[in-house]
């Protein structure tokens, strides 16, 4: 009885300390990589106006997400 308990605790301990498996990474669809791309700032980054439009779009999206989150937090506190 005791040996079974110690064995199961030992197995759980070994599994807890084991290196997690590397998860398979699928290739993203072609449009997904462009949406998550890091903005380029060096040569070939596009015109200044294009970078400004992109930055403004990102800021607008971030502001919208922040506003929606704040609204959600307020609604959950009321109830």
DSSP file (Angstrom, degrees, kcal/mol; ACC not computed):
  #  RESIDUE AA STRUCTURE BP1 BP2  ACC     N-H-->O    O-->H-N    N-H-->O    O-->H-N    TCO  KAPPA ALPHA  PHI   PSI    X-CA   Y-CA   Z-CA
    1    1 A X     >        0   0    0      0, 0.0     4,-1.8     0, 0.0     5,-0.1   0.000 360.0 360.0 360.0 -51.4    0.0    0.0    0.0
    2    2 A X  H  >  +     0   0    0      1,-0.2     4,-2.8     2,-0.2     5,-0.2   0.894 360.0  54.1 -64.4 -39.4    2.7    2.5    1.0
    3    3 A X  H  > S+     0   0    0      1,-0.2     4,-2.4     2,-0.2    -1,-0.2   0.879 106.9  52.0 -63.8 -37.3    4.9    1.5   -1.9
    4    4 A X  H  > S+     0   0    0      2,-0.2     4,-2.3     1,-0.2    -1,-0.2   0.895 110.8  47.5 -64.8 -40.5    2.1    2.3   -4.3
    5    5 A X  H  X S+     0   0    0     -4,-1.8     4,-2.4     2,-0.2    -2,-0.2   0.937 113.9  46.7 -66.2 -46.7    1.5    5.7   -2.8
    6    6 A X  H  X S+     0   0    0     -4,-2.8     4,-2.5     1,-0.2    -2,-0.2   0.881 112.1  51.8 -63.5 -36.6    5.2    6.5   -2.9
    7    7 A X  H  X S+     0   0    0     -4,-2.4     4,-2.5    -5,-0.2    -1,-0.2   0.923 110.9  46.4 -66.0 -43.3    5.4    5.3   -6.4
    8    8 A X  H  X S+     0   0    0     -4,-2.3     4,-2.3     2,-0.2    -2,-0.2   0.882 113.2  49.4 -68.3 -35.7    2.5    7.4   -7.6
    9    9 A X  H  X S+     0   0    0     -4,-2.4     4,-2.4     2,-0.2    -1,-0.2   0.908 111.5  50.1 -66.6 -40.2    3.9   10.5   -5.8
   10   10 A X  H  X S+     0   0    0     -4,-2.5     4,-2.4     2,-0.2    -2,-0.2   0.908 110.8  48.2 -64.0 -42.1    7.3    9.8   -7.4
   11   11 A X  H  X S+     0   0    0     -4,-2.5     4,-2.6     2,-0.2     5,-0.2   0.922 112.1  49.5 -64.4 -43.3    5.8    9.5  -10.9
   12   12 A X  H  X S+     0   0    0     -4,-2.3     4,-2.2     1,-0.2    -2,-0.2   0.897 111.1  50.4 -62.0 -39.9    3.8   12.8  -10.3
   13   13 A X  H  X S+     0   0    0     -4,-2.4     4,-1.7     2,-0.2    -2,-0.2   0.915 111.1  47.6 -64.6 -43.8    7.0   14.5   -9.2
   14   14 A X  H  X S+     0   0    0     -4,-2.4     4,-0.9     1,-0.2    -2,-0.2   0.913 113.0  48.7 -64.6 -42.8    9.0   13.4  -12.2
   15   15 A X  H  < S+     0   0    0     -4,-2.6     3,-0.3     1,-0.2    -1,-0.2   0.871 109.2  53.3 -65.2 -35.7    6.2   14.4  -14.5
   16   16 A X  H  < S+     0   0    0     -4,-2.2    -1,-0.2     1,-0.2    -2,-0.2   0.857 114.4  41.1 -67.3 -34.0    5.9   17.8  -12.8
   17   17 A X  H  < S+     0   0    0     -4,-1.7    -1,-0.2    -5,-0.1    -2,-0.2   0.538  92.1 111.1 -91.4  -6.5    9.6   18.5  -13.3
   18   18 A X  S  < S-     0   0    0     -4,-0.9     2,-0.3    -3,-0.3     3,-0.0  -0.294  80.7 -99.9 -68.6 152.6    9.8   17.1  -16.8
   19   19 A X        -     0   0    0      1,-0.1    -1,-0.1     3,-0.0     3,-0.1  -0.564  44.8-112.3 -70.4 130.1   10.5   19.4  -19.7
   20   20 A X        -     0   0    0     -2,-0.3    -1,-0.1     1,-0.1     3,-0.0  -0.318  37.0-100.7 -65.0 148.6    7.1   20.2  -21.4
   21   21 A X        -     0   0    0      1,-0.1     2,-0.6    -3,-0.0    -1,-0.1  -0.328  34.9-107.3 -68.1 150.5    6.8   18.7  -25.0
   22   22 A X        -     0   0    0     -3,-0.1     2,-0.2     1,-0.0    -1,-0.1  -0.694  37.7-133.6 -78.3 121.8    7.3   21.0  -27.9
   23   23 A X        -     0   0    0     -2,-0.6     2,-0.1     1,-0.1    -1,-0.0  -0.511  23.3-103.4 -79.0 144.4    3.9   21.7  -29.4
   24   24 A X        -     0   0    0     -2,-0.2     2,-0.6     1,-0.1    -1,-0.1  -0.421  31.4-148.6 -66.6 137.1    3.4   21.4  -33.1
   25   25 A X        -     0   0    0     -2,-0.1     2,-0.2    -3,-0.1    -1,-0.1  -0.942   8.4-151.1-111.3 119.8    3.2   24.7  -34.9
   26   26 A X        -     0   0    0     -2,-0.6     2,-0.4     1,-0.1     0, 0.0  -0.521  30.0 -97.9 -84.8 157.2    1.1   24.9  -38.0
   27   27 A X        -     0   0    0     -2,-0.2    -1,-0.1     1,-0.1     3,-0.1  -0.610  43.3-124.4 -73.2 127.7    1.8   27.3  -40.8
   28   28 A X        -     0   0    0     -2,-0.4    -1,-0.1     1,-0.1     5,-0.1  -0.315  32.1 -92.3 -70.0 156.2   -0.4   30.3  -40.4
   29   29 A X    >>  -     0   0    0      1,-0.1     3,-1.1     2,-0.0     4,-1.0  -0.304  43.6-103.9 -62.9 156.4   -2.6   31.4  -43.3
   30   30 A X  H 3> S+     0   0    0      1,-0.3     4,-0.7     2,-0.2     3,-0.3   0.826 118.5  48.3 -55.7 -37.3   -1.0   34.0  -45.6
   31   31 A X  H 3> S+     0   0    0      1,-0.2     4,-1.3     2,-0.2    -1,-0.3   0.748  99.7  67.1 -76.7 -22.5   -3.0   36.9  -44.2
   32   32 A X  H <> S+     0   0    0     -3,-1.1     4,-1.4     1,-0.2    -1,-0.2   0.867  95.7  54.5 -68.7 -36.3   -2.4   36.2  -40.5
   33   33 A X  H  < S+     0   0    0     -4,-1.0     4,-0.3    -3,-0.3    -1,-0.2   0.866 105.9  52.6 -66.9 -34.9    1.3   36.9  -40.7
   34   34 A X  H >< S+     0   0    0     -4,-0.7     3,-0.7     1,-0.2    -1,-0.2   0.863 106.3  53.4 -69.1 -34.6    0.8   40.4  -42.1
   35   35 A X  H 3< S+     0   0    0     -4,-1.3    -1,-0.2     1,-0.2    -2,-0.2   0.847 115.9  38.4 -69.8 -32.7   -1.7   41.3  -39.4
   36   36 A X  T 3< S+     0   0    0     -4,-1.4    -1,-0.2     2,-0.1    -2,-0.2   0.286  88.1 130.1-100.8  10.4    0.8   40.4  -36.6
   37   37 A X    <   -     0   0    0     -3,-0.7     2,-0.4    -4,-0.3    -3,-0.1  -0.304  64.3-112.8 -67.9 147.5    3.9   41.7  -38.3
   38   38 A X        -     0   0    0      1,-0.1    -1,-0.1    -2,-0.0    -2,-0.1  -0.650  40.8-104.6 -77.2 131.8    6.3   44.0  -36.5
   39   39 A X        -     0   0    0     -2,-0.4     2,-0.3     1,-0.1    -1,-0.1  -0.334  34.6-130.3 -60.1 134.7    6.3   47.4  -38.0
   40   40 A X        +     0   0    0      5,-0.2    -1,-0.1     1,-0.1     4,-0.1  -0.617  28.7 174.9 -85.6 145.3    9.4   48.1  -40.1
   41   41 A X        +     0   0    0     -2,-0.3    -1,-0.1     2,-0.1     4,-0.1   0.502  55.6  70.3-125.0 -11.5   11.3   51.2  -39.5
   42   42 A X  S >  S-     0   0    0      1,-0.3     3,-1.2     2,-0.1     4,-0.1   0.144 100.4 -31.3 -90.9-152.9   14.4   50.9  -41.7
   43   43 A X  T 3  S+     0   0    0      1,-0.2    -1,-0.3     2,-0.1    -2,-0.1  -0.376 129.4  25.2 -64.0 140.5   14.9   50.9  -45.4
   44   44 A X  T 3  S+     0   0    0     -3,-0.1    -1,-0.2     2,-0.1     3,-0.1   0.661  81.4 126.8  80.3  16.9   11.9   49.6  -47.3
   45   45 A X  S <  S-     0   0    0     -3,-1.2    -5,-0.2     1,-0.3     2,-0.1   0.521  72.2-111.2 -84.4  -4.4    9.5   50.4  -44.6
   46   46 A X        -     0   0    0     -4,-0.1    -1,-0.3     4,-0.1    -2,-0.1  -0.357  52.3 -38.5  97.0 175.7    7.2   52.4  -46.9
   47   47 A X     >  -     0   0    0     -2,-0.1     4,-2.2     1,-0.1     5,-0.2  -0.239  54.6-112.1 -72.9 164.1    6.5   56.1  -46.9
   48   48 A X  H  > S+     0   0    0      1,-0.2     4,-2.4     2,-0.2     5,-0.2   0.877 119.2  54.1 -61.9 -37.5    6.2   58.2  -43.8
   49   49 A X  H  > S+     0   0    0      2,-0.2     4,-2.6     1,-0.2    -1,-0.2   0.897 107.3  50.2 -65.5 -39.2    2.5   58.7  -44.5
   50   50 A X  H  > S+     0   0    0      2,-0.2     4,-2.4     1,-0.2    -2,-0.2   0.913 111.6  47.7 -65.6 -41.9    2.0   54.9  -44.7
   51   51 A X  H  X S+     0   0    0     -4,-2.2     4,-2.7     2,-0.2    -2,-0.2   0.901 111.8  51.0 -64.8 -39.4    3.7   54.4  -41.4
   52   52 A X  H  X S+     0   0    0     -4,-2.4     4,-2.6     2,-0.2    -2,-0.2   0.918 110.5  48.3 -63.9 -43.7    1.7   57.2  -39.9
   53   53 A X  H  X S+     0   0    0     -4,-2.6     4,-2.4     2,-0.2    -2,-0.2   0.921 113.0  48.5 -61.8 -43.0   -1.5   55.7  -41.1
   54   54 A X  H  X S+     0   0    0     -4,-2.4     4,-2.5     2,-0.2    -2,-0.2   0.928 112.2  48.0 -63.2 -45.2   -0.5   52.3  -39.8
   55   55 A X  H  X S+     0   0    0     -4,-2.7     4,-2.5     1,-0.2    -1,-0.2   0.900 111.8  50.3 -63.0 -41.1    0.5   53.7  -36.4
   56   56 A X  H  X S+     0   0    0     -4,-2.6     4,-2.4     2,-0.2    -1,-0.2   0.891 109.7  51.0 -64.7 -38.6   -2.8   55.6  -36.2
   57   57 A X  H  X S+     0   0    0     -4,-2.4     4,-2.6     2,-0.2    -2,-0.2   0.931 111.1  47.8 -63.4 -44.9   -4.8   52.5  -37.0
   58   58 A X  H  X S+     0   0    0     -4,-2.5     4,-2.5     1,-0.2    -2,-0.2   0.915 112.3  49.0 -62.3 -42.5   -3.0   50.5  -34.3
   59   59 A X  H  X S+     0   0    0     -4,-2.5     4,-2.5     2,-0.2    -1,-0.2   0.896 111.3  50.0 -64.1 -39.6   -3.5   53.3  -31.8
   60   60 A X  H  X S+     0   0    0     -4,-2.4     4,-2.3     2,-0.2    -2,-0.2   0.915 111.8  48.0 -64.8 -42.8   -7.2   53.4  -32.7
   61   61 A X  H  X S+     0   0    0     -4,-2.6     4,-2.4     2,-0.2    -2,-0.2   0.903 112.1  49.3 -64.2 -40.8   -7.6   49.7  -32.3
   62   62 A X  H  X S+     0   0    0     -4,-2.5     4,-2.5     2,-0.2    -2,-0.2   0.913 111.1  49.4 -64.9 -42.4   -5.8   49.7  -29.0
   63   63 A X  H  X S+     0   0    0     -4,-2.5     4,-2.4     2,-0.2    -2,-0.2   0.902 111.4  49.6 -63.2 -41.0   -8.1   52.6  -27.7
   64   64 A X  H  X S+     0   0    0     -4,-2.3     4,-2.6     2,-0.2    -2,-0.2   0.922 111.8  48.0 -63.8 -43.7  -11.2   50.7  -28.8
   65   65 A X  H  X S+     0   0    0     -4,-2.4     4,-2.2     2,-0.2    -2,-0.2   0.901 112.1  49.4 -64.7 -40.5  -10.0   47.5  -27.1
   66   66 A X  H  X S+     0   0    0     -4,-2.5     4,-2.6     2,-0.2    -1,-0.2   0.916 111.7  49.1 -63.7 -43.2   -9.2   49.4  -23.9
   67   67 A X  H  X S+     0   0    0     -4,-2.4     4,-2.4     1,-0.2    -2,-0.2   0.914 111.5  48.5 -62.9 -44.0  -12.6   51.1  -24.0
   68   68 A X  H  X S+     0   0    0     -4,-2.6     4,-2.3     2,-0.2    -1,-0.2   0.884 111.9  50.0 -65.0 -37.4  -14.4   47.8  -24.5
   69   69 A X  H  X S+     0   0    0     -4,-2.2     4,-2.5     2,-0.2    -2,-0.2   0.933 110.9  48.4 -65.7 -45.1  -12.5   46.2  -21.6
   70   70 A X  H  X S+     0   0    0     -4,-2.6     4,-2.4     1,-0.2    -2,-0.2   0.899 111.6  50.5 -62.1 -40.0  -13.3   49.1  -19.3
   71   71 A X  H  X S+     0   0    0     -4,-2.4     4,-2.3     1,-0.2    -1,-0.2   0.914 110.5  49.4 -63.1 -42.6  -16.9   48.9  -20.3
   72   72 A X  H  X S+     0   0    0     -4,-2.3     4,-2.2     2,-0.2    -2,-0.2   0.908 110.7  49.8 -63.1 -42.2  -16.9   45.1  -19.6
   73   73 A X  H  X S+     0   0    0     -4,-2.5     4,-1.5     1,-0.2    -2,-0.2   0.908 111.0  49.5 -64.3 -42.1  -15.3   45.6  -16.2
   74   74 A X  H  X S+     0   0    0     -4,-2.4     4,-1.3     1,-0.2    -1,-0.2   0.915 111.2  49.5 -62.5 -42.5  -17.8   48.3  -15.2
   75   75 A X  H  X S+     0   0    0     -4,-2.3     4,-1.1     1,-0.2    -2,-0.2   0.878 110.2  49.9 -66.8 -37.1  -20.7   46.0  -16.2
   76   76 A X  H  < S+     0   0    0     -4,-2.2    -1,-0.2     1,-0.2    -2,-0.2   0.801 108.2  53.7 -73.4 -26.1  -19.4   43.1  -14.3
   77   77 A X  H  < S+     0   0    0     -4,-1.5    -1,-0.2     1,-0.2    -2,-0.2   0.806 103.3  57.8 -75.5 -28.5  -19.0   45.2  -11.1
   78   78 A X  H  <        0   0    0     -4,-1.3    -1,-0.2     1,-0.2    -2,-0.2   0.884 360.0 360.0 -68.8 -37.7  -22.6   46.4  -11.2
   79   79 A X     <        0   0    0     -4,-1.1    -1,-0.2     0, 0.0    -2,-0.2   0.472 360.0 360.0 -91.4 360.0  -24.1   43.0  -11.1
